Amino acid sequence: MRRRRIFRPSAPRRFGGAFAVTGTALLGGALVALGLPSDLLGSAPRNQEWRATAPEIRVVDGDTLRLGDRTLRLYGVDAPERGQRCTDVQGQLYDCGTTAAAALAQLVADRAVDCRLYGRDRFGRALGVCRAGGVELNASMVAAGWALADGSSLPALVPIEGTARIAQRGLWAGGFEPPAHWRRGH
């Protein structure tokens, strides 16, 4: 009886074809990469400029603005949240988050806002340094004592915060819990 083979032994491999395919793929990939714009896959330039007219601006809280349909957080500052309670000079409780938002609203009142963006926060909000009527909002909120400086983001704001603290402006006039600590507890 004769044995029947179902499979035939494979032919010896030729490496020339594999090298040709791999080389062609690499060359093609390099040519595509060189010919495509750098922002094709959603990597927008790090620094952008945003502008909003006065009717487009809404104050969300002491460090967040709505510019039309876009949300922007002031870079390098941390203001209390609406509903956060602080104490004033007499030891009376007040909503320092709402007061900080009112201070920011006063700075942008009836003025166009120009912002330079420096990336996004962990919630996807744009981070920017903004000006309204020639006044920088980030530094002004810290100078008035209604926002704390984030020295790791904008070290230039740290001495401004020190001056507000010594002069007992805004939050520094009474007692408060740093906004980041307050958010963890709420």
C-alpha angles and dihedrals in degrees: 000000000000123000116233121216116217097186127043120219112261121256118251112275121253115212096193092078094049092050091049093051093046092046092049092049093050093046091048092049091051092050092049092048092051093048100048124087113253094237096051095108096049100274098139120194112278095235119050135163122232125187129187131181120231096262091054095055124097124175110225096179139322094300105023132078134183110219102191105302094343127091120216130184119204107252119238097012136095119198127185118269123248106270094030110133123221134168125246128215091284092049094253118145119243137165100262092179092062090044091052090049089051090052091053091046089054091053093052098036110141093342133116114244125222118193135185110209124223103184132287136294125236090274093055096254117142115251116217149161107233138195130198120185090348093306120118106231097202095055093039093056090050093044091051089051096242096113135038121232120244099216093191091060103035111010091182089072094060096079089045089056090048091055092049090049094051091046089047094231124168112332091007091065091074137001129303143160113240108261094239091055092045092052091053090057095047 
